[in-house]
Amino acid sequence: MKGVQVSDVGGMGPVDAQRVAAWTRRYLQTRTMGVLIFMLVFLGFVASVTGLNALIVLAVRQGNHWLLGVSIAGEVLWVAAVICFSVPRWGGRLVEKWTGRYYEKEGAATLPIPEKRVRPKWIVQLAVAVFGLCILGSVALGFAGMISSDSTCMVPLSAAYCVPFLVFLWWWMRPLSGLLGLLWPALYGLHAILILAGAPILFTGPYQGLNMLVPTVGYGLFSALVGHAYNRFALRRLQQSARAGI
Amino acid sequence: MTLLSGVADADFNFLLSALGLTKGNLSTHAERLERAGYVEIVKSFQGKVPHTRYRLTSEGRRALGGYWAMLDGIRGLEGRRGRK
């Protein structure tokens, strides 16, 4: 094409299109509002139950039957609410509704899934069953007094089954999950390794409950927040690169 | 079309948010692409709210690929001219 300057050639090229596709993928993979909501609900549950437990202890010490009754009733209601929320048909739909509202203005898109991918459901069912058995085993060991929450083996033991399970979930969700999905298991694993190496990061006394709370809810919440922050950044980059060709 | 090439499908709000076009502008462009056979538009309802999804057809992907190849060719030509 004689006399045509590169600057005359409008529109985008393959590299720009790859950039748009990459930012689209990163943006869609980091929509972590649903995870954030789950983490916050769980954190709220833990905080409320801890507070209610303290009130129960106070009520028993003071002999305050009214406070005791209200505290126990509150705890029962909270546990029932969390159980209902944990059921995918109820809690899952509620979270989907809230996240749908949050992302409504940004719209929805579906990432392409390779046609050759064959992932039978029994794999995830087996993984969930194994994970559940591991949790029951840990609880049984705890009740038997073989491990306590301030011991050096509680977190590494939980990491031995939680980290592979989180990595499995990340693998199973691909391409819907990006590399940031590995942040939580990475932090969890690192935390366990540091404890085994003797790092002074174990909580004792009244704070020993944090030993399990930090690697589970703590790092989960942190990872979801990082994902959300990156999601906002990816959206801006997607808009910049998509509008550059217009 | 470039935006649609990176996804399986996308709804109207997604394209609007990413491209920054007006609703009328986006609708008009999408309809033209549909008439050309490059984009498939699927209209449905989510409850009582109308919902429109867009996906690139195989013809659209081929046309986009051809367009990029053409641009690449022109830029390669200019690159060689610049080196002379």
HADDOCK unambig.tbl for C-alpha pairs under 7 A between the chains (distance, minus, plus):
assign (segid A and resid 5 and name CA) (segid B and resid 78 and name CA) 6.81 0.50 0.50
assign (segid A and resid 6 and name CA) (segid B and resid 75 and name CA) 5.90 0.50 0.50
assign (segid A and resid 6 and name CA) (segid B and resid 78 and name CA) 6.23 0.50 0.50
assign (segid A and resid 13 and name CA) (segid B and resid 68 and name CA) 5.37 0.50 0.50
assign (segid A and resid 13 and name CA) (segid B and resid 71 and name CA) 6.29 0.50 0.50
assign (segid A and resid 13 and name CA) (segid B and resid 72 and name CA) 6.86 0.50 0.50
assign (segid A and resid 14 and name CA) (segid B and resid 68 and name CA) 5.58 0.50 0.50
assign (segid A and resid 17 and name CA) (segid B and resid 2 and name CA) 5.72 0.50 0.50
assign (segid A and resid 20 and name CA) (segid B and resid 3 and name CA) 6.40 0.50 0.50
assign (segid A and resid 21 and name CA) (segid B and resid 3 and name CA) 6.67 0.50 0.50
assign (segid A and resid 21 and name CA) (segid B and resid 6 and name CA) 4.31 0.50 0.50
assign (segid A and resid 24 and name CA) (segid B and resid 6 and name CA) 6.85 0.50 0.50
assign (segid A and resid 105 and name CA) (segid B and resid 13 and name CA) 6.19 0.50 0.50
assign (segid A and resid 106 and name CA) (segid B and resid 13 and name CA) 5.89 0.50 0.50
assign (segid A and resid 106 and name CA) (segid B and resid 14 and name CA) 5.24 0.50 0.50
assign (segid A and resid 106 and name CA) (segid B and resid 17 and name CA) 5.45 0.50 0.50
assign (segid A and resid 107 and name CA) (segid B and resid 11 and name CA) 6.15 0.50 0.50
assign (segid A and resid 107 and name CA) (segid B and resid 12 and name CA) 6.91 0.50 0.50
assign (segid A and resid 107 and name CA) (segid B and resid 13 and name CA) 4.25 0.50 0.50
assign (segid A and resid 107 and name CA) (segid B and resid 14 and name CA) 3.85 0.50 0.50
assign (segid A and resid 108 and name CA) (segid B and resid 10 and name CA) 5.84 0.50 0.50
assign (segid A and resid 108 and name CA) (segid B and resid 11 and name CA) 5.62 0.50 0.50
assign (segid A and resid 108 and name CA) (segid B and resid 14 and name CA) 5.50 0.50 0.50
assign (segid A and resid 109 and name CA) (segid B and resid 7 and name CA) 6.67 0.50 0.50
assign (segid A and resid 109 and name CA) (segid B and resid 9 and name CA) 5.63 0.50 0.50
assign (segid A and resid 109 and name CA) (segid B and resid 10 and name CA) 3.93 0.50 0.50
assign (segid A and resid 109 and name CA) (segid B and resid 11 and name CA) 6.19 0.50 0.50
assign (segid A and resid 109 and name CA) (segid B and resid 14 and name CA) 6.72 0.50 0.50
assign (segid A and resid 110 and name CA) (segid B and resid 7 and name CA) 5.79 0.50 0.50
assign (segid A and resid 110 and name CA) (segid B and resid 8 and name CA) 5.33 0.50 0.50
assign (segid A and resid 110 and name CA) (segid B and resid 9 and name CA) 5.44 0.50 0.50
assign (segid A and resid 110 and name CA) (segid B and resid 10 and name CA) 6.30 0.50 0.50
assign (segid A and resid 111 and name CA) (segid B and resid 7 and name CA) 4.81 0.50 0.50
assign (segid A and resid 111 and name CA) (segid B and resid 8 and name CA) 5.36 0.50 0.50
assign (segid A and resid 112 and name CA) (segid B and resid 7 and name CA) 5.60 0.50 0.50
assign (segid A and resid 112 and name CA) (segid B and resid 8 and name CA) 4.54 0.50 0.50
assign (segid A and resid 238 and name CA) (segid B and resid 18 and name CA) 6.61 0.50 0.50
assign (segid A and resid 239 and name CA) (segid B and resid 18 and name CA) 4.66 0.50 0.50
assign (segid A and resid 239 and name CA) (segid B and resid 19 and name CA) 6.25 0.50 0.50
assign (segid A and resid 242 and name CA) (segid B and resid 3 and name CA) 6.73 0.50 0.50
assign (segid A and resid 242 and name CA) (segid B and resid 18 and name CA) 6.44 0.50 0.50
assign (segid A and resid 242 and name CA) (segid B and resid 19 and name CA) 5.88 0.50 0.50
assign (segid A and resid 243 and name CA) (segid B and resid 19 and name CA) 5.32 0.50 0.50
